Amino acid sequence: MLGFNKPDINYHIGIYVRQSRDENEENIETIETQKKLLADFVKKNNFGTIYKTYVDDNVSGAGFERYALEELKKDVMACNINLVVLKDLSRLGRNNAKTLLFLDFLEEYGVRVITSDGRYDSLKDNETVGIDTWYNEQYIISWIYC
């Protein structure tokens, strides 16, 4: 572990945004809206400097073979970022097992993860994270069987 998980650190931040399309092929929430929301969240909380914003546009959260997510992973391994900010955990992924594995990967590199919805902060005790990621996966399952 690289030791970045300290609450008083001036973070180098990676903002990750993802958007898929609804059944009418329309944007559910725009990328620009997410980017602004997260940049404002970072500024309001004085977390540090935004290193990069990673954008996966029109990409399902079911798979983890996403261009921007791979870029984020490379920057984590290169120690370019030590905080990842997301709107909520469903933006990271809608596959329970893969989302939890990715969160474990970030933890191994000492990267803090915070969601702007206040439901997840990897520095805190997150006993319900598995339930939350399972719930996010149910959205995909309901589309498959409906």
N, C-alpha and C positions, 0 to 999 in steps of 0.2 A: 504494500500500500504506500502511496506517495505522500500521504499526510496532508491532503488538502481539506479534509473534512473538519474544518474549524469554523465556528460561526462568525468570528471576527476578521476573517481573511478578506482581502481585496481580490475578488474572484476574476478570472478570465472566463467569460461566459459564452456558451454556445446556446443559442436559441434554436429550438427545433419546432417547425410547424409542418403539419401534414393536412391535406384536404383530399377527400374523395368526392364522389358525386352521388346525389340521391337517385331515386328510381327514374326521375325525369331528366337525368343528365345535367342537372343544375347544381350550382355551388350551394352547399349547405351553409358554409361559412367561408368567407374569402380568406385567402392567404394574407392579404394586406391587413385585414381586420385582426387576425391572430398576431401578425408581426407587431402592429402598433400596440395591441394589448400587452404583449410580453415586454416590449421595449419600455413602455410606461411602467410596468410592474417592476422591472429591474431598476429603473431610475428612482421610483418612489421608495424602494427599499434599500437604495444605495448599496447594491451588491458588488459593483465593480464595473469593469469594462466589457462591453460586448465584443468578443473576438470575431464571431461569425454567426450569421443566421443560415440555418440549414433548411431547405425548402423541398418537400416532396409534394408536388401538385398533381391532383387527379390520380392518387395512388391509394390503394386499399391498405388498411392497417392489418389485414390478415397475414400477409407475407412480410418477411424481413429482408428481402432482397430489394432494397430501395437505394437509389443513388445517394441522396442526401444523408441517409442513415449511415451508409458506408463511409462517407466523407467525415461525418461526426466521429465515427469509430476510429478512423485514422488520426484525427486530431487529438482524440483522447490518448491513443497510444503514443503519440508524439509529445504528450504533455502540454499541448497548446491551450487546452481548456480544463477547468477544474470545477465548473458548475454548468449543469444543463437545466434550462428553464423550458417548461412545457405549459400549454394551456391546461391540460389534464392528461391523465395516463392513457386515455384512449388515443391521443395524438401519437404517442409512442407506438402503440400497437393494440390490436384487437385479437391477438393470439395469446392466451393466458401463459402458456409455458414459455414461449419465445420472449414475451415481454418480461417475465420474471428473470429469465436467463440474461437478457440485456441489462436489466437493473443490477444483477449480480456482477456482470462484466464492468459496469461503471463503478460499482463499489470496490471491486478489486483494484481499480486504478485510482481510488481515492476521490472520485468525482461525486460531488453532491448533486442531487436531483431535487428540484422543487417544481411544483405545479402552482400556477397562479390561482387556481380555484381553492387553494388552501387544504386540499385533501391529502397531499403527499409532500413530505420533506424527508429525505433519506437520513438526516441527522436525528430525527425524532423516532420514537418507537412507532413503527407502522405495522401493527398487528393485523390490519385488515387489507393490506396491499394485495394479497392473494385473492381475496374475495372481490376486491375492486377490479382486478385484471380479469377474473373469471366473468364478472358481470359485463365488462366491456366486450368480451368474446361472444356473449349471448346475442349481441346485436348482429354479428356476422352470421351466426347460426340461424337466426330468425329469417334472414334474407335467403339463405340457401333452401330452407324448407317451406317457404311461403310462395 
